[in-house]
Amino acid sequence: MKCDVIIPVYKAPEWVKLCVYSLFANTSQDILNKVYLINDCNDPTTINCLKNLKTKYGNKIIVKQNAQNLGFVKTVNCGLELSNADYILLLNSDCLLAKNTIEKLINHLKKDPTIGLICPLASNAANITIPIPEGWNYTQIDALLEKNFLGKNFDACTIVGNCLMITRKCLEKVGKLDEAYGMGYGEETDYQFKAMAKGFTAKVAIDTYVFHKAEASFGNTQEKQARLQKNRNLFFSRWDKQYKTELKKYKKADPIKYIYSHLPKSAWQPQADSLFYIDGIVQNAGGVHIIVDIVNYLTIQGQSINIVYNLKYPYQEILLFNPISVEKISTINSKQIISTVWKTAFNARIIANQKNINLLSFVQGYEAYFENGIKYGAVELSYKLSNSIFTISKYLQKELKDVFKKDSTVIPNGINYDLLHYDLPSNKKVPDTTTITIIMRNNVMKGDWLLIDLIKKLENLNQNININLVTIDNKILLPSLSSEKITINLYKGPQNRSTIYQLLQESNIYVDASLSEGFGLTALEAMAANCVPIVSDSLGVKEYIDNNQNGIVIKDVNNTDSYISAIKHIIEQPDFANSLIENGRKTAQKYDFDNQISKYINYLNNPKLESIPNNFSSYEQNILSSMQKEYDRHAKNIRAFSTFKKLLPKSMRNIGIKVINKLYNYLNR
């Protein structure tokens, strides 16, 4: 008894990648037949992602290209024409499965042959929505529902199509979706009522839960709202009487009310075996993105994990969990807390002591250099407070051992290879204009002053050059350029990662003049995007860059002429550049995040623990005392700011939160 999966794809490749990853990570290969990725005339980035997924997952993936944009309904029907399995799962590309989602849905259908359609509950699915509570991730909710309601289902008032299983018998009798619904909305419920008219039932499985972003491909536009209203009118012109009958039945047996009434309040107490502690969830912090990626991937893998934060800023990336504010730390059960930069270790140690759990430290940079080294002693002490340390490079592992006498476990950083890589044309030509991407991070240690000087000196090359310049500090005053051959495309930050990926794919060269990198992730992402990295010898990058083999490492790190010389060499020697690109791609593929996640699971489930010292010097005691006072002040500020945010009217909330966050940062400098 096999299941085909049909995934209509229109843009949003970052969701497509995770959707397919969740499908293969959580489904038995004995049950999974074919996965049809129906590409509805997409942009090049999405098309490249689909090619990479086909390469990764092999013959189970079938990619079909629509010659023109057909819309959701016709695209699904294309997949239905291809399918021949006993069960068919219609799956939106922004919907992520949990462990055994498909198996559980099939079990419902096996037990009751009258069921023609069945769907799970979801984080965003009309009247069968269970929002993810603070401190939970979506696979934890799935496990909770499975434990308490295994095998139980309810009649559907309106079936939801983001994750919808149809039996072969139902499909053969009812046929495909009605294309009168155009781009989509309402077509699955119309199909439900057609199936019911032919004697089938439609069910909601309350032992199964999936994550659904909702309309990641379409957005919230006036055009969408007009289409929704049109389709609602069409549906009710056909099924108004039948719908009202089903609605009355549904209100008497509402599955969501049933769940909440049969689960005690204690069942919803948040639990995270591992809890990352972040100062702020913020868009322009590379270290935060990595931690969110780790938690997302571990969530898909069914791990009990989350993030606790001091402040949460506007964040544009994917979150498959609902992070919890540090002010609510007492409400969450945890086995270990993980500090994510030296300053969070002190607060995390206090929390660990209160909860009698272990403190782990995730080290992503040589923190002794941070803030110009003025917190060196506090950084050193923070490592002593940890029961275990894991880090991202052998360079950092060596420094922790040689300088601070601390052992650590290395788990190299990963990249979204499927989103970054694209196939170069076989007849590629030397470009008339060289495109260079530069990212300025408003940090002296990241070499911004060198990069600005480099931009000015590029005039001396007398070459056609486009510069994609991403800046965090939007008050930047760019150099005056007299050459018409140099064009600067300014991207004011913070930019989302999709934009950064696109810029790297458009570029021939990526330049980074950082004086200190624990790993240097963007250079590796550039390699995946067929872009030559020219980077300073900032220690961590040597984890994967072999000079003049897959990139260029500048030894004379504070000499901009060395970078200019390397750029000139790349422009004038296309064969050399192509060899770097090919070798760089092979290197980058080894760091695909999909391959790294098992290492995090193994470490977090079995960290190498050691005891913290019983005694500290008087100097260290003073630091600890100071940090305790800062923690108390810090907690008081968070409580005060959180209360104030709630008092703000909705019309002022966005502006008010920005002001509050600035004030908070000022008070906690």
C-alpha positions, 0 to 999 in steps of 0.5 A: 500500500503505497502513497504518492505525494503531489507538491505544487511549486510556485516560488518560495524555494526555501519552503520547498526544500524544507517541505521535501526534507520533512517528507523524506525524514519522517516517512518510511521509504516502504510506503513512499512511492513517488514525489511529484514536484510540479513546477508551475513556471517558476523563477530560476532560483526555484528551478535550481532548487528542484534540480538539486532536490532531484539529484539528492533524493533520486528516483523517488522525485519526479520534477514536472515543468509547466510551460506556463503558469497554470495556477494551483488547481491545474497544477495539482491535476497535472500531478493527479494524472501522473499518480498511480498509487493507492493513496495520494497526498496533496501537500502544499510546499509550505507544509511540513510533515511530522514523524509518520504523518503519512502512515497515520493518515493511511491507518485511518483509511484502512480502518474505515473504507468509507473515508475518501479524504482525510487531513491532519490538524495544522498550525494554520488551517482554517477551523482545524488550527491549533496554534503553536504555543510559546515554548513548543515546536510543531513536532512536539504537538504532533507527538502530544496528539498522537499519545492522547488521541491515536486512531481518532478522527472527526467528520470534516465540515470543510476539509483543508487542502494543505495536507490532504490524502485521497484514496485511489477509489475516491479519485477514480469515482470523483475525478480531479479537482474542479478547474473552475476554482482557477488559481485556488481556494475552496477547490478541496472543499468542493471536492469533499462535497462531491465525494460525499455525494458519491457516498464517501466521508471526509475526516480530520485526524486528530492524532496527526499535526503538521506545520503550515505557513499558509500562502508562502507563495502568494502573499496577502494581496487585494488580488488574492482577496478578490479571488477568495471571494469569487471562489466562496461565491462559487462554492456556496452557489453549489453547496450552501444547503449541504454546507450548513447541514455539515456545519451544524454537525461540526459545531456539535462535534468540534475536534479542536474543542474536543482536544482542549477539553480532553487535555489537562492544562498540565499537558500544555506545559512547554518542554525542551530537552535542549534550550538555546539561550539567545540575547535577541532574535534579530535579522542581521546576526549570522550566529542567530540564523545558524541557531534558528536553522539548527532548531528548525532542522532538529524540530523536523527530526522530532527533537524536543528543542527550542529557543529562549530569548531576551528580545525578539525583533522583526525576523524574516526567516522561517521559524518552525517553533514558537520561542519563549521569552526569558521572563517565562523561563520558569514555565518550561521544563528542560534538561539542558540550556545552551549559551550562544555567546559569552555574555549569555553564559552567565544568565544561562548558568543562573538558570541552570542552577535554578533548574538543576540542569547542565549548561552547554556553550555553543561557540561560533567565534573567538569571543576573546576578540569581541568588543576589542578584547575588553571583556577578555576575563569575562569570556574566559570565566564564561567557559569555566561555567559550562559543563560542555562546549561545542563549536563550529571549526577546528580552529576554534577548538584549538584556541579553546584548548590552547588558550583556555584549557577547555575541550570542545566538540566540533560540528562544522557549520552547514549551508543551504546548498539546495537553495544556492547551487545552480548549474553553469551553462556548458558554453559559459562565456567570459562576462563583459562585466564582473559582479562583486558582492561585498557585505559590510557588517558595521564592525571594525573586526569585520574589516569594513574600513578595508572594504570601503578602501577596496571599493575606491581602489577598484577604479584603478583596474579600469574594468567594468565592475558591478558592486553589490554592496550590502550594509548594516549601517544605513548611514554609510557615506560611499566613496566618490567614484569618477569611473563610469565603469564602476556601478554600486548597487546598494542594499540597505540591511538587514536583508533576508537570506534569500536576497543574499543568496540571489546576490551571490548567484549573480556574482563572480566574486565575493570579497570578505576582509574580516580580521576574525572569523570562527568559520566564515559561512558566507564565503562557503555559501559563495562557493556553492553559488559558483562565486569565487571567494576572496577572503582574508586569512581570518583563521576559520575560513581555512577550515574549507578554503585551500588557497588557489584551489577553491578560493583565494586567501589573502595573507596580507590581510590589511593591505587592500592592494592584495585584494585588488591584485587577486580580483584582477587575477580572477578577471584576467584568468578565466580558466583559473577562475573556472577551476576555483568555481568547480572545486569550490562547488565540490567543497560546498556540497560537503557542508550541506546542512542536511548532512550536518544535522545528525551530528547535532542530534548525537551531541545534544543527546549525549554531550561530553559533560564535565563539572564546573569548578567548586572555587573561583578566585576573588577576581572571578568572584567579583565578575560573577557578582557583577554579572549577577547584578546585571542579570537581576537588572536585566530581568527587571528591564525585560519585565518592565518592557514586556508590560509596556509593550502590552499596554501599547495600542495596536496602531503604535505597537511597531513604532513603540517596540522599536523605541523600547528595543533601542532603550533596552539596548542602551540600558544593557550596553 
